[in-house]
Amino acid sequence: MIQDDSHTEGFKDDEYLELKATLLTIEGKYEEAKRIINQLIDRDPYAVSYWNLLANTQFKNGETKECVTSSEYALAINPNDPEAIYYKANGLYVLGNIEGALHCFERYCELMPSNANGEFLQGICLNDLNRFEEALDHLKKAEQLMENDGMCLFEPTNLYQELAVAYSHTNHPEEAMSYLGKMNNHNEKES
């Protein structure tokens, strides 16, 4: 629980506030976190990291439209910021704009080619759009990348499920069943 503000030695005030807002977001104290982030933005409205922190907090608080808006502010400052693109893509996906989300995830992967998350999320979008052959390309790439990606945010079982769906819709029932088996094996190991 974060309450004591007296131990700020070694921190610049803004760094301390940014860390505090991050921790409050982790704790689920979104309104307090947003209040601090907005103070930071008032001090430096061109700090992409503050807009990204606000977008993340808004997304976690279910404020999806606001998350997209904050991401767009960050992108107006730096159109090549992967984090802002990622938050915008997630927001668009939740809002049902699958094509828009796919476009953002494609851009994210251009900037972060070794990141499994973008490939996985492109695959999900493509499955949702019934573009299963294309989905397979991205999902298989995500599977390859996840082995060495320390920033992998998805569970392998979710990837295996998406692969099973894509394979089943492309008339590859053996591969689909194989991934269902992997999904089951992984779940058994986790139990």
Residue pairs with C-beta under 8 A, 6 or more apart in sequence:
1 27
2 20
2 23
2 24
2 27
2 29
5 20
8 16
11 19
14 40
14 43
14 44
17 36
17 39
17 40
18 37
18 40
18 49
18 50
18 53
20 36
21 33
21 34
21 36
21 37
21 40
21 53
21 57
22 33
22 53
24 30
24 32
24 33
24 36
25 33
25 53
25 56
25 57
25 60
28 60
30 57
30 58
30 60
30 61
33 57
34 54
34 57
34 58
34 61
37 50
37 53
37 54
37 57
38 54
40 47
40 50
40 53
41 47
41 50
41 51
41 54
44 50
46 77
48 74
48 77
48 78
48 81
48 83
48 84
51 70
51 71
51 73
51 74
51 77
51 84
52 70
52 71
52 74
52 81
52 83
52 84
52 87
54 70
55 67
55 68
55 70
55 71
55 74
55 84
55 87
55 88
55 91
56 67
56 87
58 64
58 66
58 67
58 70
59 67
59 87
59 90
59 91
59 94
64 91
64 94
64 95
65 91
65 95
67 87
67 88
67 90
67 91
68 87
68 88
68 91
68 92
68 95
70 87
71 84
71 85
71 87
71 88
71 91
72 88
74 81
74 83
74 84
74 87
75 81
75 84
75 85
75 88
78 84
80 111
82 108
82 111
82 112
85 104
85 107
85 108
85 111
86 104
86 105
86 108
86 117
86 118
88 104
89 100
89 101
89 104
89 105
89 108
89 121
90 101
90 121
92 98
92 100
92 101
92 104
93 101
93 121
93 124
93 125
98 125
98 128
98 129
99 125
99 129
101 121
101 125
102 122
102 125
102 126
102 129
105 118
105 121
105 122
105 125
106 122
108 115
108 118
109 115
109 118
109 119
109 122
112 118
114 145
114 148
114 149
115 145
115 149
115 151
116 141
116 142
116 143
116 145
116 146
116 149
116 151
116 152
116 154
117 142
117 149
117 151
117 152
117 153
117 154
119 138
119 139
119 141
119 142
119 145
120 138
120 139
120 142
120 146
120 154
120 158
120 159
120 162
122 135
122 138
123 135
123 136
123 138
123 139
123 142
123 159
123 162
123 166
124 135
124 162
126 132
126 134
126 135
126 138
126 166
127 135
127 162
127 165
127 166
127 169
130 169
132 165
132 166
132 169
132 170
133 166
133 170
135 162
135 166
136 163
136 166
136 167
136 170
139 159
139 162
139 163
139 166
140 163
142 154
142 159
143 159
143 163
145 152
146 152
146 154
146 156
146 159
156 182
156 186
157 183
157 186
157 187
160 179
160 180
160 182
160 183
160 186
161 179
161 183
163 175
163 176
163 179
164 176
164 177
164 179
164 180
164 183
165 176
167 173
167 175
167 176
167 179
168 176
